[in-house]
Amino acid sequence: MVALKAITTYNISLPTKTPNPVAVFVGATNGIGLHALKALLTHTISPKIYILGRSTQQLQNTISTTLQPLNKNATFHPIVAEDLTLISTAERAAQQILSSPGITHVDVLIMSPGFVDFSRRMSPEGIDRLTAVRYYSRTRILTTLLPLLRSAESPRVISVLAGGQEGKLWPEDWTMEKHWGVASAGGVSASLTTFMFEALRAKEENDKIEFVHIFPGLVRGTGLKFEGAGVVGGFLLRWLVLPIILRVAGYGVEEAGERVLYAATSGGIQSAKGSDGVEGSGVYLVGGDSEVLELPAVAKTMREEEDMVSKVYDHTMEVFGRVDKM
């Protein structure tokens, strides 16, 4: 475990390393994403922030009451993304950033939107809503912003999800019509994320982008939203079961935010083993204790025996192409 003291000591030094970063935050109006943004504002001098949110009012309130007081020199660019269960919404938001006046590069992209759904509910785009927000919309934002990331000196992409928890994929059933479950959906999103990161990093034009897939573990105070559990089930989960578990085994959302910022900026990760087991290969799985994790055996087998990295990339681009035509 990387001690919290070491994390904060590094983050405090950021003004001498990365004083004026250009950062894009997706899912930063609450939870871990919000606290990662608060940490960045606290530890940098004059950052430029592009922040996605559901509405103009929500974004303006968050910026004026929570974020701007932390750093008077920070510049904020609110981007409305009403519903990130839709890939088309993600694309429109990313295009707004891409065409923003004066933007030349993005140093770091941090993505953390999500919720827990106990039922398989499809979006109008034909994707289950949970996987859409965890993977497809995040990836659409990433691929659209690649030109800006490539223009940065040391760009880094962070997805706060389930690195190291990759599960089985079914190419004949990408939408999990026959395999859907809370656990299997989580494993699918994790594997899709890691393998897509590997596919993108393998392209020569992306060879200086570092991709980090974080599994934060049990975190208190995230305000995580539960859907599909019913009124009683959702109440018990949010107010009884989860608080007891987190009180015993969890850690605070403020610490989680500091650890995400550390993962987004620390140079030490470049000497760690990547998800493919090769030192410094550019895609890293990181746990809630900030230690680098190994890819699970099931994912290694899929990569080595089923050419899953290429399959995930081809499938993802096919989905994007289909949605673009809708």
FENHUHU-V821419 format. One record per residue. N is the residue number from 0. RES is the residue in one small letter. PHI is phi in whole degrees, 0 to 359 (999 if undefined). NEAR is the number of other C-alpha atoms within 8 Angstrom. D_CENTER is the distance of its C-alpha to the mean C-alpha in Angstrom with 1 decimal. Layout:
{{N	RES	PHI	NEAR	D_CENTER} {N	RES	PHI	NEAR	D_CENTER}}
//
This chain:
{{0	m	999	5	21.3} {1	v	277	8	20.6} {2	a	298	7	22.6} {3	l	301	8	21.2} {4	k	299	6	24.1} {5	a	293	8	23.1} {6	i	298	12	19.5} {7	t	292	9	21.1} {8	t	299	8	23.9} {9	y	295	10	21.6} {10	n	299	11	19.6} {11	i	297	8	23.0} {12	s	277	9	24.0} {13	l	302	11	21.4} {14	p	304	11	24.0} {15	t	269	6	25.9} {16	k	253	6	23.1} {17	t	225	8	20.7} {18	p	288	11	22.6} {19	n	229	10	21.5} {20	p	288	12	17.9} {21	v	257	12	16.6} {22	a	231	13	13.0} {23	v	246	11	10.9} {24	f	243	14	8.9} {25	v	244	14	7.5} {26	g	91	13	8.2} {27	a	250	18	10.3} {28	t	268	10	13.6} {29	n	198	10	13.4} {30	g	64	12	12.2} {31	i	298	13	10.1} {32	g	300	17	8.5} {33	l	299	12	12.2} {34	h	285	15	13.5} {35	a	293	16	11.3} {36	l	294	12	12.8} {37	k	298	11	16.1} {38	a	295	11	16.2} {39	l	297	9	15.7} {40	l	296	13	18.4} {41	t	290	8	20.6} {42	h	254	11	20.5} {43	t	234	13	20.9} {44	i	268	11	23.9} {45	s	217	11	23.2} {46	p	284	14	19.6} {47	k	249	12	18.9} {48	i	242	12	16.0} {49	y	254	13	14.8} {50	i	238	13	13.3} {51	l	268	15	12.7} {52	g	206	16	14.6} {53	r	289	10	16.8} {54	s	210	9	20.1} {55	t	299	10	21.9} {56	q	296	6	23.5} {57	q	301	9	20.4} {58	l	295	15	18.9} {59	q	298	9	22.3} {60	n	295	9	22.9} {61	t	297	10	19.7} {62	i	295	10	20.4} {63	s	287	9	24.1} {64	t	264	8	24.2} {65	t	248	9	21.2} {66	l	265	11	19.8} {67	q	302	10	22.8} {68	p	299	8	25.0} {69	l	282	9	22.9} {70	n	203	11	23.5} {71	k	294	6	26.3} {72	n	269	7	25.7} {73	a	289	12	22.1} {74	t	249	8	21.9} {75	f	246	9	19.7} {76	h	234	8	19.1} {77	p	287	11	18.2} {78	i	236	12	16.8} {79	v	280	11	17.6} {80	a	224	13	15.5} {81	e	298	8	17.6} {82	d	211	7	16.0} {83	l	276	11	12.7} {84	t	280	10	14.2} {85	l	250	14	16.1} {86	i	298	14	15.1} {87	s	297	8	17.9} {88	t	295	12	16.5} {89	a	299	14	13.3} {90	e	295	12	15.8} {91	r	298	9	18.1} {92	a	296	13	15.6} {93	a	296	11	14.6} {94	q	295	9	18.3} {95	q	298	9	19.1} {96	i	293	11	17.2} {97	l	302	10	18.7} {98	s	259	7	22.1} {99	s	295	7	22.0} {100	p	300	4	25.2} {101	g	85	4	25.1} {102	i	281	8	21.6} {103	t	241	6	22.1} {104	h	197	11	18.9} {105	v	231	14	15.3} {106	d	281	13	14.9} {107	v	214	14	11.2} {108	l	243	13	8.2} {109	i	242	14	5.5} {110	m	237	13	3.0} {111	s	212	13	4.0} {112	p	288	10	7.0} {113	g	165	10	9.2} {114	f	201	9	12.6} {115	v	249	9	15.1} {116	d	237	11	17.7} {117	f	266	10	20.8} {118	s	223	9	22.2} {119	r	270	10	21.4} {120	r	239	7	21.5} {121	m	271	9	21.4} {122	s	277	10	20.3} {123	p	299	6	22.9} {124	e	269	8	21.2} {125	g	82	6	22.0} {126	i	233	10	18.6} {127	d	295	11	18.0} {128	r	300	12	16.0} {129	l	295	14	13.7} {130	t	291	11	12.6} {131	a	299	14	12.6} {132	v	282	14	10.0} {133	r	284	13	7.8} {134	y	235	11	8.5} {135	y	296	11	11.2} {136	s	291	16	10.3} {137	r	300	12	6.9} {138	t	292	9	9.2} {139	r	294	12	12.0} {140	i	298	12	10.6} {141	l	301	9	9.9} {142	t	295	7	13.3} {143	t	290	11	15.0} {144	l	270	11	14.1} {145	l	306	8	15.1} {146	p	302	8	18.5} {147	l	286	11	17.4} {148	l	293	14	15.3} {149	r	297	13	18.3} {150	s	276	9	20.5} {151	a	277	10	19.0} {152	e	288	6	20.8} {153	s	221	8	18.0} {154	p	288	13	14.7} {155	r	216	14	11.4} {156	v	243	12	8.0} {157	i	240	14	5.2} {158	s	241	10	2.3} {159	v	271	12	3.8} {160	l	207	11	6.0} {161	a	204	14	9.4} {162	g	301	15	10.2} {163	g	89	13	14.0} {164	q	244	11	14.4} {165	e	299	17	14.7} {166	g	234	13	17.5} {167	k	293	11	20.1} {168	l	248	7	19.7} {169	w	236	7	22.6} {170	p	301	6	23.1} {171	e	278	4	26.0} {172	d	212	9	24.0} {173	w	303	8	20.5} {174	t	276	6	20.5} {175	m	59	9	21.6} {176	e	300	7	24.8} {177	k	259	5	26.6} {178	h	234	7	24.0} {179	w	289	9	21.8} {180	g	191	9	21.3} {181	v	301	9	18.8} {182	a	290	6	18.5} {183	s	294	11	18.8} {184	a	296	12	16.1} {185	g	295	11	13.7} {186	g	294	13	15.0} {187	v	295	12	14.9} {188	s	300	13	11.2} {189	a	295	15	10.6} {190	s	294	14	13.4} {191	l	303	10	12.5} {192	t	298	11	9.2} {193	t	296	13	11.2} {194	f	291	12	14.2} {195	m	292	11	12.8} {196	f	302	10	11.5} {197	e	297	10	15.1} {198	a	297	11	16.7} {199	l	290	8	15.4} {200	r	296	14	16.2} {201	a	292	8	19.6} {202	k	282	8	20.6} {203	e	305	6	22.8} {204	e	290	6	21.5} {205	n	251	10	18.1} {206	d	288	9	19.7} {207	k	254	9	18.8} {208	i	274	13	15.0} {209	e	263	12	13.3} {210	f	248	12	10.2} {211	v	234	14	8.7} {212	h	250	16	7.2} {213	i	258	15	7.6} {214	f	251	14	9.7} {215	p	287	12	10.7} {216	g	78	7	13.8} {217	l	275	8	16.1} {218	v	236	12	15.4} {219	r	278	11	18.1} {220	g	83	7	17.9} {221	t	278	9	14.5} {222	g	68	6	16.5} {223	l	302	8	14.7} {224	k	266	7	16.4} {225	f	251	11	18.5} {226	e	229	11	20.0} {227	g	77	8	22.7} {228	a	259	11	24.3} {229	g	82	7	27.2} {230	v	296	6	28.3} {231	v	291	7	29.8} {232	g	299	8	27.2} {233	g	296	12	24.4} {234	f	297	9	26.6} {235	l	297	9	27.4} {236	l	297	9	23.8} {237	r	287	10	22.6} {238	w	251	8	25.8} {239	l	232	9	27.4} {240	v	294	9	25.7} {241	l	297	9	22.2} {242	p	301	10	23.8} {243	i	294	8	26.2} {244	i	298	9	23.7} {245	l	292	12	21.5} {246	r	295	8	24.7} {247	v	276	6	25.8} {248	a	242	7	22.7} {249	g	270	11	19.8} {250	y	227	10	19.1} {251	g	286	9	18.4} {252	v	293	13	15.4} {253	e	296	9	16.9} {254	e	297	9	16.8} {255	a	301	15	13.2} {256	g	297	16	12.5} {257	e	298	14	14.9} {258	r	290	14	13.4} {259	v	294	10	9.9} {260	l	298	13	12.1} {261	y	300	11	14.3} {262	a	296	12	11.8} {263	a	279	12	11.0} {264	t	229	7	14.7} {265	s	291	8	16.9} {266	g	280	5	19.0} {267	g	297	6	19.9} {268	i	295	9	17.1} {269	q	292	9	18.8} {270	s	260	7	21.7} {271	a	274	10	19.9} {272	k	285	12	20.1} {273	g	281	13	17.4} {274	s	297	13	16.3} {275	d	269	8	19.6} {276	g	84	7	21.6} {277	v	259	8	22.6} {278	e	297	9	22.5} {279	g	69	10	20.5} {280	s	278	10	19.4} {281	g	106	12	16.1} {282	v	237	15	13.4} {283	y	232	15	12.9} {284	l	254	16	12.0} {285	v	231	16	12.0} {286	g	271	14	13.3} {287	g	294	11	13.7} {288	d	267	10	16.8} {289	s	72	10	15.2} {290	e	272	9	17.2} {291	v	283	10	16.3} {292	l	254	11	16.6} {293	e	267	8	18.4} {294	l	288	12	17.6} {295	p	300	10	19.5} {296	a	302	6	22.8} {297	v	298	9	22.2} {298	a	285	12	19.4} {299	k	300	9	21.7} {300	t	296	9	24.5} {301	m	298	11	22.6} {302	r	292	10	21.8} {303	e	281	8	25.3} {304	e	253	7	27.4} {305	e	239	7	25.7} {306	d	52	9	24.2} {307	m	289	11	20.9} {308	v	299	11	18.9} {309	s	294	8	21.2} {310	k	295	9	21.3} {311	v	295	11	17.6} {312	y	298	11	17.6} {313	d	298	8	20.8} {314	h	298	8	19.8} {315	t	298	9	16.7} {316	m	292	8	18.8} {317	e	294	8	21.5} {318	v	298	8	19.5} {319	f	299	10	18.5} {320	g	296	8	22.2} {321	r	295	8	23.5} {322	v	295	10	21.4} {323	d	299	7	22.7} {324	k	271	5	26.2} {325	m	286	4	26.0}}
//
